[in-house]
Amino acid sequence: MNSLIKIAVVLAFAAVASGNLPAVINQVRKAQFQLIQESKASKWPKAMRMPSR
């Protein structure tokens, strides 16, 4: 987990130094939205139901 934080910090500093921070933030927001959409219950497999007689 520590190395992941270090990588994120280095990437954040690189984005700031290159002037691409707004674009990086926009891409992160798009990825978060996509994860939320994909995790909705409507995308989950349907449960098996007992046949009704």
ModelCIF file with pLDDT and N, C-alpha, C, O atoms, coordinates in Angstrom:
data_MODEL
#
_entry.id   MODEL 
#
_entity.id                         1 
_entity.type                       polymer 
_entity.pdbx_number_of_molecules   1 
#
_entity_poly.entity_id                      1 
_entity_poly.type                           'polypeptide(L)' 
_entity_poly.nstd_linkage                   no 
_entity_poly.nstd_monomer                   no 
_entity_poly.pdbx_seq_one_letter_code       MNSLIKIAVVLAFAAVASGNLPAVINQVRKAQFQLIQESKASKWPKAMRMPSR 
_entity_poly.pdbx_seq_one_letter_code_can   MNSLIKIAVVLAFAAVASGNLPAVINQVRKAQFQLIQESKASKWPKAMRMPSR 
_entity_poly.pdbx_strand_id                 A 
#
loop_
_entity_poly_seq.entity_id 
_entity_poly_seq.num 
_entity_poly_seq.mon_id 
_entity_poly_seq.hetero 
1 1  MET n 
1 2  ASN n 
1 3  SER n 
1 4  LEU n 
1 5  ILE n 
1 6  LYS n 
1 7  ILE n 
1 8  ALA n 
1 9  VAL n 
1 10 VAL n 
1 11 LEU n 
1 12 ALA n 
1 13 PHE n 
1 14 ALA n 
1 15 ALA n 
1 16 VAL n 
1 17 ALA n 
1 18 SER n 
1 19 GLY n 
1 20 ASN n 
1 21 LEU n 
1 22 PRO n 
1 23 ALA n 
1 24 VAL n 
1 25 ILE n 
1 26 ASN n 
1 27 GLN n 
1 28 VAL n 
1 29 ARG n 
1 30 LYS n 
1 31 ALA n 
1 32 GLN n 
1 33 PHE n 
1 34 GLN n 
1 35 LEU n 
1 36 ILE n 
1 37 GLN n 
1 38 GLU n 
1 39 SER n 
1 40 LYS n 
1 41 ALA n 
1 42 SER n 
1 43 LYS n 
1 44 TRP n 
1 45 PRO n 
1 46 LYS n 
1 47 ALA n 
1 48 MET n 
1 49 ARG n 
1 50 MET n 
1 51 PRO n 
1 52 SER n 
1 53 ARG n 
#
_struct_asym.id          A 
_struct_asym.entity_id   1 
#
loop_
_ma_qa_metric.id 
_ma_qa_metric.mode 
_ma_qa_metric.name 
_ma_qa_metric.software_group_id 
_ma_qa_metric.type 
1 global pLDDT . pLDDT 
2 local  pLDDT . pLDDT 
#
_ma_qa_metric_global.metric_id      1 
_ma_qa_metric_global.metric_value   85.11 
_ma_qa_metric_global.model_id       1 
_ma_qa_metric_global.ordinal_id     1 
#
loop_
_ma_qa_metric_local.label_asym_id 
_ma_qa_metric_local.label_comp_id 
_ma_qa_metric_local.label_seq_id 
_ma_qa_metric_local.metric_id 
_ma_qa_metric_local.metric_value 
_ma_qa_metric_local.model_id 
_ma_qa_metric_local.ordinal_id 
A MET 1  2 71.00 1 1  
A ASN 2  2 84.00 1 2  
A SER 3  2 91.00 1 3  
A LEU 4  2 89.00 1 4  
A ILE 5  2 91.00 1 5  
A LYS 6  2 93.00 1 6  
A ILE 7  2 90.00 1 7  
A ALA 8  2 88.00 1 8  
A VAL 9  2 91.00 1 9  
A VAL 10 2 92.00 1 10 
A LEU 11 2 88.00 1 11 
A ALA 12 2 88.00 1 12 
A PHE 13 2 91.00 1 13 
A ALA 14 2 91.00 1 14 
A ALA 15 2 89.00 1 15 
A VAL 16 2 90.00 1 16 
A ALA 17 2 93.00 1 17 
A SER 18 2 92.00 1 18 
A GLY 19 2 91.00 1 19 
A ASN 20 2 88.00 1 20 
A LEU 21 2 88.00 1 21 
A PRO 22 2 90.00 1 22 
A ALA 23 2 91.00 1 23 
A VAL 24 2 88.00 1 24 
A ILE 25 2 89.00 1 25 
A ASN 26 2 93.00 1 26 
A GLN 27 2 92.00 1 27 
A VAL 28 2 89.00 1 28 
A ARG 29 2 94.00 1 29 
A LYS 30 2 95.00 1 30 
A ALA 31 2 92.00 1 31 
A GLN 32 2 92.00 1 32 
A PHE 33 2 93.00 1 33 
A GLN 34 2 92.00 1 34 
A LEU 35 2 89.00 1 35 
A ILE 36 2 88.00 1 36 
A GLN 37 2 86.00 1 37 
A GLU 38 2 83.00 1 38 
A SER 39 2 83.00 1 39 
A LYS 40 2 80.00 1 40 
A ALA 41 2 71.00 1 41 
A SER 42 2 73.00 1 42 
A LYS 43 2 67.00 1 43 
A TRP 44 2 70.00 1 44 
A PRO 45 2 72.00 1 45 
A LYS 46 2 72.00 1 46 
A ALA 47 2 72.00 1 47 
A MET 48 2 73.00 1 48 
A ARG 49 2 77.00 1 49 
A MET 50 2 77.00 1 50 
A PRO 51 2 77.00 1 51 
A SER 52 2 74.00 1 52 
A ARG 53 2 68.00 1 53 
#
loop_
_atom_site.group_PDB 
_atom_site.id 
_atom_site.type_symbol 
_atom_site.label_atom_id 
_atom_site.label_alt_id 
_atom_site.label_comp_id 
_atom_site.label_asym_id 
_atom_site.label_entity_id 
_atom_site.label_seq_id 
_atom_site.pdbx_PDB_ins_code 
_atom_site.Cartn_x 
_atom_site.Cartn_y 
_atom_site.Cartn_z 
_atom_site.occupancy 
_atom_site.B_iso_or_equiv 
_atom_site.pdbx_formal_charge 
_atom_site.auth_seq_id 
_atom_site.auth_comp_id 
_atom_site.auth_asym_id 
_atom_site.auth_atom_id 
_atom_site.pdbx_PDB_model_num 
ATOM 1   N N  . MET A 1 1  ? 0.832   -1.194  0.000   1.00 71.00 ? 1  MET A N  1 
ATOM 2   C CA . MET A 1 1  ? 0.000   0.000   0.000   1.00 71.00 ? 1  MET A CA 1 
ATOM 3   C C  . MET A 1 1  ? 0.871   1.251   0.000   1.00 71.00 ? 1  MET A C  1 
ATOM 4   O O  . MET A 1 1  ? 0.528   2.251   -0.631  1.00 71.00 ? 1  MET A O  1 
ATOM 5   N N  . ASN A 1 2  ? 1.977   1.195   0.695   1.00 84.00 ? 2  ASN A N  1 
ATOM 6   C CA . ASN A 1 2  ? 2.880   2.339   0.772   1.00 84.00 ? 2  ASN A CA 1 
ATOM 7   C C  . ASN A 1 2  ? 3.442   2.696   -0.598  1.00 84.00 ? 2  ASN A C  1 
ATOM 8   O O  . ASN A 1 2  ? 3.541   3.871   -0.950  1.00 84.00 ? 2  ASN A O  1 
ATOM 9   N N  . SER A 1 3  ? 3.808   1.673   -1.368  1.00 91.00 ? 3  SER A N  1 
ATOM 10  C CA . SER A 1 3  ? 4.376   1.952   -2.686  1.00 91.00 ? 3  SER A CA 1 
ATOM 11  C C  . SER A 1 3  ? 3.327   2.533   -3.624  1.00 91.00 ? 3  SER A C  1 
ATOM 12  O O  . SER A 1 3  ? 3.651   3.345   -4.490  1.00 91.00 ? 3  SER A O  1 
ATOM 13  N N  . LEU A 1 4  ? 2.078   2.126   -3.459  1.00 89.00 ? 4  LEU A N  1 
ATOM 14  C CA . LEU A 1 4  ? 1.001   2.674   -4.284  1.00 89.00 ? 4  LEU A CA 1 
ATOM 15  C C  . LEU A 1 4  ? 0.812   4.165   -4.004  1.00 89.00 ? 4  LEU A C  1 
ATOM 16  O O  . LEU A 1 4  ? 0.587   4.951   -4.924  1.00 89.00 ? 4  LEU A O  1 
ATOM 17  N N  . ILE A 1 5  ? 0.902   4.544   -2.746  1.00 91.00 ? 5  ILE A N  1 
ATOM 18  C CA . ILE A 1 5  ? 0.789   5.960   -2.374  1.00 91.00 ? 5  ILE A CA 1 
ATOM 19  C C  . ILE A 1 5  ? 1.947   6.751   -2.957  1.00 91.00 ? 5  ILE A C  1 
ATOM 20  O O  . ILE A 1 5  ? 1.756   7.858   -3.460  1.00 91.00 ? 5  ILE A O  1 
ATOM 21  N N  . LYS A 1 6  ? 3.144   6.188   -2.894  1.00 93.00 ? 6  LYS A N  1 
ATOM 22  C CA . LYS A 1 6  ? 4.315   6.877   -3.446  1.00 93.00 ? 6  LYS A CA 1 
ATOM 23  C C  . LYS A 1 6  ? 4.170   7.080   -4.951  1.00 93.00 ? 6  LYS A C  1 
ATOM 24  O O  . LYS A 1 6  ? 4.510   8.141   -5.474  1.00 93.00 ? 6  LYS A O  1 
ATOM 25  N N  . ILE A 1 7  ? 3.668   6.068   -5.640  1.00 90.00 ? 7  ILE A N  1 
ATOM 26  C CA . ILE A 1 7  ? 3.468   6.187   -7.084  1.00 90.00 ? 7  ILE A CA 1 
ATOM 27  C C  . ILE A 1 7  ? 2.442   7.271   -7.393  1.00 90.00 ? 7  ILE A C  1 
ATOM 28  O O  . ILE A 1 7  ? 2.627   8.057   -8.321  1.00 90.00 ? 7  ILE A O  1 
ATOM 29  N N  . ALA A 1 8  ? 1.354   7.314   -6.612  1.00 88.00 ? 8  ALA A N  1 
ATOM 30  C CA . ALA A 1 8  ? 0.321   8.322   -6.829  1.00 88.00 ? 8  ALA A CA 1 
ATOM 31  C C  . ALA A 1 8  ? 0.860   9.730   -6.608  1.00 88.00 ? 8  ALA A C  1 
ATOM 32  O O  . ALA A 1 8  ? 0.519   10.650  -7.352  1.00 88.00 ? 8  ALA A O  1 
ATOM 33  N N  . VAL A 1 9  ? 1.692   9.901   -5.600  1.00 91.00 ? 9  VAL A N  1 
ATOM 34  C CA . VAL A 1 9  ? 2.271   11.219  -5.315  1.00 91.00 ? 9  VAL A CA 1 
ATOM 35  C C  . VAL A 1 9  ? 3.199   11.648  -6.447  1.00 91.00 ? 9  VAL A C  1 
ATOM 36  O O  . VAL A 1 9  ? 3.169   12.802  -6.876  1.00 91.00 ? 9  VAL A O  1 
ATOM 37  N N  . VAL A 1 10 ? 4.017   10.728  -6.928  1.00 92.00 ? 10 VAL A N  1 
ATOM 38  C CA . VAL A 1 10 ? 4.931   11.057  -8.028  1.00 92.00 ? 10 VAL A CA 1 
ATOM 39  C C  . VAL A 1 10 ? 4.141   11.443  -9.276  1.00 92.00 ? 10 VAL A C  1 
ATOM 40  O O  . VAL A 1 10 ? 4.485   12.407  -9.961  1.00 92.00 ? 10 VAL A O  1 
ATOM 41  N N  . LEU A 1 11 ? 3.075   10.685  -9.571  1.00 88.00 ? 11 LEU A N  1 
ATOM 42  C CA . LEU A 1 11 ? 2.259   11.015  -10.740 1.00 88.00 ? 11 LEU A CA 1 
ATOM 43  C C  . LEU A 1 11 ? 1.554   12.355  -10.580 1.00 88.00 ? 11 LEU A C  1 
ATOM 44  O O  . LEU A 1 11 ? 1.403   13.095  -11.552 1.00 88.00 ? 11 LEU A O  1 
ATOM 45  N N  . ALA A 1 12 ? 1.123   12.675  -9.363  1.00 88.00 ? 12 ALA A N  1 
ATOM 46  C CA . ALA A 1 12 ? 0.473   13.964  -9.122  1.00 88.00 ? 12 ALA A CA 1 
ATOM 47  C C  . ALA A 1 12 ? 1.459   15.116  -9.326  1.00 88.00 ? 12 ALA A C  1 
ATOM 48  O O  . ALA A 1 12 ? 1.121   16.127  -9.941  1.00 88.00 ? 12 ALA A O  1 
ATOM 49  N N  . PHE A 1 13 ? 2.667   14.960  -8.813  1.00 91.00 ? 13 PHE A N  1 
ATOM 50  C CA . PHE A 1 13 ? 3.680   16.007  -9.014  1.00 91.00 ? 13 PHE A CA 1 
ATOM 51  C C  . PHE A 1 13 ? 4.036   16.156  -10.485 1.00 91.00 ? 13 PHE A C  1 
ATOM 52  O O  . PHE A 1 13 ? 4.249   17.271  -10.961 1.00 91.00 ? 13 PHE A O  1 
ATOM 53  N N  . ALA A 1 14 ? 4.103   15.041  -11.211 1.00 91.00 ? 14 ALA A N  1 
ATOM 54  C CA . ALA A 1 14 ? 4.417   15.100  -12.638 1.00 91.00 ? 14 ALA A CA 1 
ATOM 55  C C  . ALA A 1 14 ? 3.299   15.814  -13.399 1.00 91.00 ? 14 ALA A C  1 
ATOM 56  O O  . ALA A 1 14 ? 3.565   16.577  -14.328 1.00 91.00 ? 14 ALA A O  1 
ATOM 57  N N  . ALA A 1 15 ? 2.047   15.566  -13.003 1.00 89.00 ? 15 ALA A N  1 
ATOM 58  C CA . ALA A 1 15 ? 0.919   16.238  -13.664 1.00 89.00 ? 15 ALA A CA 1 
ATOM 59  C C  . ALA A 1 15 ? 0.951   17.736  -13.413 1.00 89.00 ? 15 ALA A C  1 
ATOM 60  O O  . ALA A 1 15 ? 0.678   18.528  -14.314 1.00 89.00 ? 15 ALA A O  1 
ATOM 61  N N  . VAL A 1 16 ? 1.284   18.123  -12.188 1.00 90.00 ? 16 VAL A N  1 
ATOM 62  C CA . VAL A 1 16 ? 1.368   19.555  -11.862 1.00 90.00 ? 16 VAL A CA 1 
ATOM 63  C C  . VAL A 1 16 ? 2.517   20.205  -12.614 1.00 90.00 ? 16 VAL A C  1 
ATOM 64  O O  . VAL A 1 16 ? 2.368   21.300  -13.156 1.00 90.00 ? 16 VAL A O  1 
ATOM 65  N N  . ALA A 1 17 ? 3.656   19.538  -12.649 1.00 93.00 ? 17 ALA A N  1 
ATOM 66  C CA . ALA A 1 17 ? 4.834   20.110  -13.306 1.00 93.00 ? 17 ALA A CA 1 
ATOM 67  C C  . ALA A 1 17 ? 4.620   20.274  -14.809 1.00 93.00 ? 17 ALA A C  1 
ATOM 68  O O  . ALA A 1 17 ? 5.129   21.220  -15.411 1.00 93.00 ? 17 ALA A O  1 
ATOM 69  N N  . SER A 1 18 ? 3.874   19.361  -15.410 1.00 92.00 ? 18 SER A N  1 
ATOM 70  C CA . SER A 1 18 ? 3.678   19.436  -16.852 1.00 92.00 ? 18 SER A CA 1 
ATOM 71  C C  . SER A 1 18 ? 2.467   20.287  -17.234 1.00 92.00 ? 18 SER A C  1 
ATOM 72  O O  . SER A 1 18 ? 2.230   20.540  -18.415 1.00 92.00 ? 18 SER A O  1 
ATOM 73  N N  . GLY A 1 19 ? 1.703   20.725  -16.234 1.00 91.00 ? 19 GLY A N  1 
ATOM 74  C CA . GLY A 1 19 ? 0.541   21.560  -16.506 1.00 91.00 ? 19 GLY A CA 1 
ATOM 75  C C  . GLY A 1 19 ? -0.693  20.778  -16.916 1.00 91.00 ? 19 GLY A C  1 
ATOM 76  O O  . GLY A 1 19 ? -1.652  21.359  -17.425 1.00 91.00 ? 19 GLY A O  1 
ATOM 77  N N  . ASN A 1 20 ? -0.683  19.484  -16.705 1.00 88.00 ? 20 ASN A N  1 
ATOM 78  C CA . ASN A 1 20 ? -1.807  18.637  -17.118 1.00 88.00 ? 20 ASN A CA 1 
ATOM 79  C C  . ASN A 1 20 ? -2.726  18.258  -15.964 1.00 88.00 ? 20 ASN A C  1 
ATOM 80  O O  . ASN A 1 20 ? -3.521  17.327  -16.101 1.00 88.00 ? 20 ASN A O  1 
ATOM 81  N N  . LEU A 1 21 ? -2.642  18.938  -14.854 1.00 88.00 ? 21 LEU A N  1 
ATOM 82  C CA . LEU A 1 21 ? -3.451  18.559  -13.693 1.00 88.00 ? 21 LEU A CA 1 
ATOM 83  C C  . LEU A 1 21 ? -4.950  18.603  -13.991 1.00 88.00 ? 21 LEU A C  1 
ATOM 84  O O  . LEU A 1 21 ? -5.647  17.657  -13.625 1.00 88.00 ? 21 LEU A O  1 
ATOM 85  N N  . PRO A 1 22 ? -5.485  19.638  -14.628 1.00 90.00 ? 22 PRO A N  1 
ATOM 86  C CA . PRO A 1 22 ? -6.933  19.626  -14.914 1.00 90.00 ? 22 PRO A CA 1 
ATOM 87  C C  . PRO A 1 22 ? -7.357  18.430  -15.775 1.00 90.00 ? 22 PRO A C  1 
ATOM 88  O O  . PRO A 1 22 ? -8.417  17.849  -15.545 1.00 90.00 ? 22 PRO A O  1 
ATOM 89  N N  . ALA A 1 23 ? -6.546  18.068  -16.751 1.00 91.00 ? 23 ALA A N  1 
ATOM 90  C CA . ALA A 1 23 ? -6.874  16.919  -17.608 1.00 91.00 ? 23 ALA A CA 1 
ATOM 91  C C  . ALA A 1 23 ? -6.830  15.622  -16.815 1.00 91.00 ? 23 ALA A C  1 
ATOM 92  O O  . ALA A 1 23 ? -7.670  14.745  -17.017 1.00 91.00 ? 23 ALA A O  1 
ATOM 93  N N  . VAL A 1 24 ? -5.868  15.492  -15.923 1.00 88.00 ? 24 VAL A N  1 
ATOM 94  C CA . VAL A 1 24 ? -5.752  14.286  -15.093 1.00 88.00 ? 24 VAL A CA 1 
ATOM 95  C C  . VAL A 1 24 ? -6.951  14.184  -14.160 1.00 88.00 ? 24 VAL A C  1 
ATOM 96  O O  . VAL A 1 24 ? -7.519  13.104  -13.997 1.00 88.00 ? 24 VAL A O  1 
ATOM 97  N N  . ILE A 1 25 ? -7.339  15.292  -13.551 1.00 89.00 ? 25 ILE A N  1 
ATOM 98  C CA . ILE A 1 25 ? -8.498  15.290  -12.652 1.00 89.00 ? 25 ILE A CA 1 
ATOM 99  C C  . ILE A 1 25 ? -9.762  14.916  -13.424 1.00 89.00 ? 25 ILE A C  1 
ATOM 100 O O  . ILE A 1 25 ? -10.600 14.170  -12.918 1.00 89.00 ? 25 ILE A O  1 
ATOM 101 N N  . ASN A 1 26 ? -9.902  15.427  -14.639 1.00 93.00 ? 26 ASN A N  1 
ATOM 102 C CA . ASN A 1 26 ? -11.056 15.101  -15.466 1.00 93.00 ? 26 ASN A CA 1 
ATOM 103 C C  . ASN A 1 26 ? -11.100 13.608  -15.785 1.00 93.00 ? 26 ASN A C  1 
ATOM 104 O O  . ASN A 1 26 ? -12.168 12.998  -15.739 1.00 93.00 ? 26 ASN A O  1 
ATOM 105 N N  . GLN A 1 27 ? -9.960  13.022  -16.105 1.00 92.00 ? 27 GLN A N  1 
ATOM 106 C CA . GLN A 1 27 ? -9.909  11.590  -16.403 1.00 92.00 ? 27 GLN A CA 1 
ATOM 107 C C  . GLN A 1 27 ? -10.245 10.754  -15.171 1.00 92.00 ? 27 GLN A C  1 
ATOM 108 O O  . GLN A 1 27 ? -10.909 9.724   -15.283 1.00 92.00 ? 27 GLN A O  1 
ATOM 109 N N  . VAL A 1 28 ? -9.793  11.191  -14.001 1.00 89.00 ? 28 VAL A N  1 
ATOM 110 C CA . VAL A 1 28 ? -10.108 10.471  -12.770 1.00 89.00 ? 28 VAL A CA 1 
ATOM 111 C C  . VAL A 1 28 ? -11.604 10.521  -12.495 1.00 89.00 ? 28 VAL A C  1 
ATOM 112 O O  . VAL A 1 28 ? -12.193 9.518   -12.092 1.00 89.00 ? 28 VAL A O  1 
ATOM 113 N N  . ARG A 1 29 ? -12.224 11.673  -12.707 1.00 94.00 ? 29 ARG A N  1 
ATOM 114 C CA . ARG A 1 29 ? -13.673 11.795  -12.512 1.00 94.00 ? 29 ARG A CA 1 
ATOM 115 C C  . ARG A 1 29 ? -14.444 10.892  -13.467 1.00 94.00 ? 29 ARG A C  1 
ATOM 116 O O  . ARG A 1 29 ? -15.429 10.266  -13.074 1.00 94.00 ? 29 ARG A O  1 
ATOM 117 N N  . LYS A 1 30 ? -13.998 10.823  -14.724 1.00 95.00 ? 30 LYS A N  1 
ATOM 118 C CA . LYS A 1 30 ? -14.647 9.940   -15.692 1.00 95.00 ? 30 LYS A CA 1 
ATOM 119 C C  . LYS A 1 30 ? -14.520 8.480   -15.256 1.00 95.00 ? 30 LYS A C  1 
ATOM 120 O O  . LYS A 1 30 ? -15.476 7.712   -15.361 1.00 95.00 ? 30 LYS A O  1 
ATOM 121 N N  . ALA A 1 31 ? -13.346 8.103   -14.769 1.00 92.00 ? 31 ALA A N  1 
ATOM 122 C CA . ALA A 1 31 ? -13.140 6.727   -14.319 1.00 92.00 ? 31 ALA A CA 1 
ATOM 123 C C  . ALA A 1 31 ? -14.003 6.410   -13.106 1.00 92.00 ? 31 ALA A C  1 
ATOM 124 O O  . ALA A 1 31 ? -14.560 5.316   -13.012 1.00 92.00 ? 31 ALA A O  1 
ATOM 125 N N  . GLN A 1 32 ? -14.119 7.355   -12.178 1.00 92.00 ? 32 GLN A N  1 
ATOM 126 C CA . GLN A 1 32 ? -14.975 7.146   -11.006 1.00 92.00 ? 32 GLN A CA 1 
ATOM 127 C C  . GLN A 1 32 ? -16.428 6.968   -11.431 1.00 92.00 ? 32 GLN A C  1 
ATOM 128 O O  . GLN A 1 32 ? -17.119 6.085   -10.921 1.00 92.00 ? 32 GLN A O  1 
ATOM 129 N N  . PHE A 1 33 ? -16.895 7.794   -12.354 1.00 93.00 ? 33 PHE A N  1 
ATOM 130 C CA . PHE A 1 33 ? -18.275 7.691   -12.825 1.00 93.00 ? 33 PHE A CA 1 
ATOM 131 C C  . PHE A 1 33 ? -18.521 6.343   -13.491 1.00 93.00 ? 33 PHE A C  1 
ATOM 132 O O  . PHE A 1 33 ? -19.565 5.722   -13.291 1.00 93.00 ? 33 PHE A O  1 
ATOM 133 N N  . GLN A 1 34 ? -17.547 5.896   -14.288 1.00 92.00 ? 34 GLN A N  1 
ATOM 134 C CA . GLN A 1 34 ? -17.689 4.610   -14.963 1.00 92.00 ? 34 GLN A CA 1 
ATOM 135 C C  . GLN A 1 34 ? -17.735 3.468   -13.949 1.00 92.00 ? 34 GLN A C  1 
ATOM 136 O O  . GLN A 1 34 ? -18.516 2.531   -14.116 1.00 92.00 ? 34 GLN A O  1 
ATOM 137 N N  . LEU A 1 35 ? -16.918 3.531   -12.912 1.00 89.00 ? 35 LEU A N  1 
ATOM 138 C CA . LEU A 1 35 ? -16.952 2.501   -11.869 1.00 89.00 ? 35 LEU A CA 1 
ATOM 139 C C  . LEU A 1 35 ? -18.294 2.481   -11.148 1.00 89.00 ? 35 LEU A C  1 
ATOM 140 O O  . LEU A 1 35 ? -18.823 1.413   -10.842 1.00 89.00 ? 35 LEU A O  1 
ATOM 141 N N  . ILE A 1 36 ? -18.840 3.658   -10.880 1.00 88.00 ? 36 ILE A N  1 
ATOM 142 C CA . ILE A 1 36 ? -20.154 3.729   -10.219 1.00 88.00 ? 36 ILE A CA 1 
ATOM 143 C C  . ILE A 1 36 ? -21.224 3.120   -11.112 1.00 88.00 ? 36 ILE A C  1 
ATOM 144 O O  . ILE A 1 36 ? -22.071 2.364   -10.636 1.00 88.00 ? 36 ILE A O  1 
ATOM 145 N N  . GLN A 1 37 ? -21.194 3.441   -12.402 1.00 86.00 ? 37 GLN A N  1 
ATOM 146 C CA . GLN A 1 37 ? -22.186 2.909   -13.326 1.00 86.00 ? 37 GLN A CA 1 
ATOM 147 C C  . GLN A 1 37 ? -22.081 1.389   -13.445 1.00 86.00 ? 37 GLN A C  1 
ATOM 148 O O  . GLN A 1 37 ? -23.098 0.698   -13.511 1.00 86.00 ? 37 GLN A O  1 
ATOM 149 N N  . GLU A 1 38 ? -20.863 0.875   -13.470 1.00 83.00 ? 38 GLU A N  1 
ATOM 150 C CA . GLU A 1 38 ? -20.666 -0.562  -13.611 1.00 83.00 ? 38 GLU A CA 1 
ATOM 151 C C  . GLU A 1 38 ? -21.001 -1.326  -12.338 1.00 83.00 ? 38 GLU A C  1 
ATOM 152 O O  . GLU A 1 38 ? -21.258 -2.528  -12.393 1.00 83.00 ? 38 GLU A O  1 
ATOM 153 N N  . SER A 1 39 ? -21.002 -0.658  -11.207 1.00 83.00 ? 39 SER A N  1 
ATOM 154 C CA . SER A 1 39 ? -21.255 -1.357  -9.950  1.00 83.00 ? 39 SER A CA 1 
ATOM 155 C C  . SER A 1 39 ? -22.722 -1.317  -9.539  1.00 83.00 ? 39 SER A C  1 
ATOM 156 O O  . SER A 1 39 ? -23.079 -1.825  -8.476  1.00 83.00 ? 39 SER A O  1 
ATOM 157 N N  . LYS A 1 40 ? -23.569 -0.723  -10.362 1.00 80.00 ? 40 LYS A N  1 
ATOM 158 C CA . LYS A 1 40 ? -24.994 -0.672  -10.031 1.00 80.00 ? 40 LYS A CA 1 
ATOM 159 C C  . LYS A 1 40 ? -25.586 -2.076  -10.031 1.00 80.00 ? 40 LYS A C  1 
ATOM 160 O O  . LYS A 1 40 ? -25.124 -2.958  -10.755 1.00 80.00 ? 40 LYS A O  1 
ATOM 161 N N  . ALA A 1 41 ? -26.607 -2.268  -9.217  1.00 71.00 ? 41 ALA A N  1 
ATOM 162 C CA . ALA A 1 41 ? -27.210 -3.582  -9.055  1.00 71.00 ? 41 ALA A CA 1 
ATOM 163 C C  . ALA A 1 41 ? -27.830 -4.098  -10.352 1.00 71.00 ? 41 ALA A C  1 
ATOM 164 O O  . ALA A 1 41 ? -27.939 -5.311  -10.534 1.00 71.00 ? 41 ALA A O  1 
ATOM 165 N N  . SER A 1 42 ? -28.239 -3.209  -11.254 1.00 73.00 ? 42 SER A N  1 
ATOM 166 C CA . SER A 1 42 ? -28.854 -3.658  -12.501 1.00 73.00 ? 42 SER A CA 1 
ATOM 167 C C  . SER A 1 42 ? -27.863 -4.421  -13.376 1.00 73.00 ? 42 SER A C  1 
ATOM 168 O O  . SER A 1 42 ? -28.274 -5.158  -14.273 1.00 73.00 ? 42 SER A O  1 
ATOM 169 N N  . LYS A 1 43 ? -26.580 -4.257  -13.130 1.00 67.00 ? 43 LYS A N  1 
ATOM 170 C CA . LYS A 1 43 ? -25.553 -4.953  -13.905 1.00 67.00 ? 43 LYS A CA 1 
ATOM 171 C C  . LYS A 1 43 ? -25.205 -6.312  -13.290 1.00 67.00 ? 43 LYS A C  1 
ATOM 172 O O  . LYS A 1 43 ? -24.513 -7.113  -13.919 1.00 67.00 ? 43 LYS A O  1 
ATOM 173 N N  . TRP A 1 44 ? -25.672 -6.575  -12.085 1.00 70.00 ? 44 TRP A N  1 
ATOM 174 C CA . TRP A 1 44 ? -25.353 -7.837  -11.427 1.00 70.00 ? 44 TRP A CA 1 
ATOM 175 C C  . TRP A 1 44 ? -26.140 -8.963  -12.060 1.00 70.00 ? 44 TRP A C  1 
ATOM 176 O O  . TRP A 1 44 ? -27.209 -8.723  -12.622 1.00 70.00 ? 44 TRP A O  1 
ATOM 177 N N  . PRO A 1 45 ? -25.642 -10.184 -11.985 1.00 72.00 ? 45 PRO A N  1 
ATOM 178 C CA . PRO A 1 45 ? -26.417 -11.312 -12.504 1.00 72.00 ? 45 PRO A CA 1 
ATOM 179 C C  . PRO A 1 45 ? -27.704 -11.501 -11.708 1.00 72.00 ? 45 PRO A C  1 
ATOM 180 O O  . PRO A 1 45 ? -27.750 -11.227 -10.509 1.00 72.00 ? 45 PRO A O  1 
ATOM 181 N N  . LYS A 1 46 ? -28.724 -11.962 -12.375 1.00 72.00 ? 46 LYS A N  1 
ATOM 182 C CA . LYS A 1 46 ? -30.015 -12.169 -11.718 1.00 72.00 ? 46 LYS A CA 1 
ATOM 183 C C  . LYS A 1 46 ? -29.974 -13.449 -10.885 1.00 72.00 ? 46 LYS A C  1 
ATOM 184 O O  . LYS A 1 46 ? -29.338 -14.432 -11.267 1.00 72.00 ? 46 LYS A O  1 
ATOM 185 N N  . ALA A 1 47 ? -30.655 -13.423 -9.755  1.00 72.00 ? 47 ALA A N  1 
ATOM 186 C CA . ALA A 1 47 ? -30.704 -14.584 -8.870  1.00 72.00 ? 47 ALA A CA 1 
ATOM 187 C C  . ALA A 1 47 ? -31.614 -15.652 -9.467  1.00 72.00 ? 47 ALA A C  1 
ATOM 188 O O  . ALA A 1 47 ? -32.596 -15.345 -10.143 1.00 72.00 ? 47 ALA A O  1 
ATOM 189 N N  . MET A 1 48 ? -31.274 -16.897 -9.208  1.00 73.00 ? 48 MET A N  1 
ATOM 190 C CA . MET A 1 48 ? -32.101 -18.012 -9.671  1.00 73.00 ? 48 MET A CA 1 
ATOM 191 C C  . MET A 1 48 ? -33.373 -18.035 -8.807  1.00 73.00 ? 48 MET A C  1 
ATOM 192 O O  . MET A 1 48 ? -33.322 -17.819 -7.596  1.00 73.00 ? 48 MET A O  1 
ATOM 193 N N  . ARG A 1 49 ? -34.483 -18.296 -9.445  1.00 77.00 ? 49 ARG A N  1 
ATOM 194 C CA . ARG A 1 49 ? -35.757 -18.366 -8.728  1.00 77.00 ? 49 ARG A CA 1 
ATOM 195 C C  . ARG A 1 49 ? -36.319 -19.771 -8.823  1.00 77.00 ? 49 ARG A C  1 
ATOM 196 O O  . ARG A 1 49 ? -36.111 -20.478 -9.809  1.00 77.00 ? 49 ARG A O  1 
ATOM 197 N N  . MET A 1 50 ? -37.032 -20.159 -7.782  1.00 77.00 ? 50 MET A N  1 
ATOM 198 C CA . MET A 1 50 ? -37.694 -21.452 -7.791  1.00 77.00 ? 50 MET A CA 1 
ATOM 199 C C  . MET A 1 50 ? -38.885 -21.378 -8.749  1.00 77.00 ? 50 MET A C  1 
ATOM 200 O O  . MET A 1 50 ? -39.617 -20.388 -8.753  1.00 77.00 ? 50 MET A O  1 
ATOM 201 N N  . PRO A 1 51 ? -39.079 -22.415 -9.555  1.00 77.00 ? 51 PRO A N  1 
ATOM 202 C CA . PRO A 1 51 ? -40.241 -22.378 -10.454 1.00 77.00 ? 51 PRO A CA 1 
ATOM 203 C C  . PRO A 1 51 ? -41.542 -22.403 -9.655  1.00 77.00 ? 51 PRO A C  1 
ATOM 204 O O  . PRO A 1 51 ? -41.675 -23.163 -8.696  1.00 77.00 ? 51 PRO A O  1 
ATOM 205 N N  . SER A 1 52 ? -42.492 -21.575 -10.052 1.00 74.00 ? 52 SER A N  1 
ATOM 206 C CA . SER A 1 52 ? -43.775 -21.553 -9.364  1.00 74.00 ? 52 SER A CA 1 
ATOM 207 C C  . SER A 1 52 ? -44.727 -22.565 -10.008 1.00 74.00 ? 52 SER A C  1 
ATOM 208 O O  . SER A 1 52 ? -44.743 -22.723 -11.229 1.00 74.00 ? 52 SER A O  1 
ATOM 209 N N  . ARG A 1 53 ? -45.508 -23.238 -9.186  1.00 68.00 ? 53 ARG A N  1 
ATOM 210 C CA . ARG A 1 53 ? -46.415 -24.264 -9.702  1.00 68.00 ? 53 ARG A CA 1 
ATOM 211 C C  . ARG A 1 53 ? -47.809 -23.762 -9.767  1.00 68.00 ? 53 ARG A C  1 
ATOM 212 O O  . ARG A 1 53 ? -48.709 -24.493 -10.179 1.00 68.00 ? 53 ARG A O  1 
#
